[in-house]
Amino acid sequence: VFFSSEAEAEQQGYSPMESGALAEALAVAHDKLALALSYDGESSVIQLPTSGAEGTTVQWSLKDPAQATIVNLQTGAVDRSALQN
């Protein structure tokens, strides 16, 4: 939504974003969209980017902490033996 002035935005119930915060939000959104992981299912390492093209910092986490035995988020090392039951 675009407004002709800050006053108009406030009249419509919107709080204008500071330009620095907007730039940061756009950088994060751009880098998030650009993230792409590729794993062939056999390698012992997966490349986990730590920064984005816009200069953002990427931090990885696991939905299931038990998967930490499979992928080391610090090194990208993959332990395929941990996949076998």
N, C-alpha and C positions, 0 to 999 in steps of 0.2 A: 504494500500500500504506500503510495506517495502522496505527500501533502506539499502545498506551496509554502508553508511556514511552520515553525515549531508551534505557534499558537493554534493553528488549525488542527494539527495533530493532537494537541492536548484537548481541544474542544471535542474531538471525536473519541476521546478516551484512550489515546495512545501516548506512551512515554517515548520520546525520541531517544535513540541510542547515541552514545558518544561515538565520534568517528573512529577513535582507536579501538573501542570495543567492537564496532561493526567490522572493521578491518580484520581483527583477530577472529571473529566468528566466521567471516567469509573464508579466511585462510584455513581454518579447521575444517569447514565444510568441504572446501576444494580438496584438501589432502585426504580427507576421509573417503571421498568418492574415488580418488585415484589409487587408494590402497588395493593391491592385488597380490594374492599369495598363490604360489604354484608349488605343488608337491607331487612327485611322481609315484609315491607310495613305496619307494625302495631306498631312496637316499638316506644317509645317516644325519643329514642336516637340512633344515628348512630355513630359508632366508626370511628373517623378520625385520623389516625396516624399522629404524629407530628415529627417523626424521622424514618430514614430508617436503615436497618441492617448494612449498610456501614458507618453509622454515619452522614448521610446527614440530613438536616432540611427540613421538608415538610411543605409547606404553601398552604393552600386551598383558592380558590376563586370561585366565581360563574360566569358563562357566562352571566346570566340574574340577575342583581342586585335586581330585584323585588322578586326573590326567597329567599332573606334574611329573609322574613317573614315566610318561611317554615323551613329552616335549619339555625341554629346558628352555624357558622363555628368555633367559639371559644369553644363552649361546646358540639357540636354535637346534641343538642336538636332539635327534629323534632316536629313542630306544625302541626299536620294533619288537624286541623280545617282550616288552611290557604289554604288547597287544595280545599275546598268546595267553590263554587261560589254562 
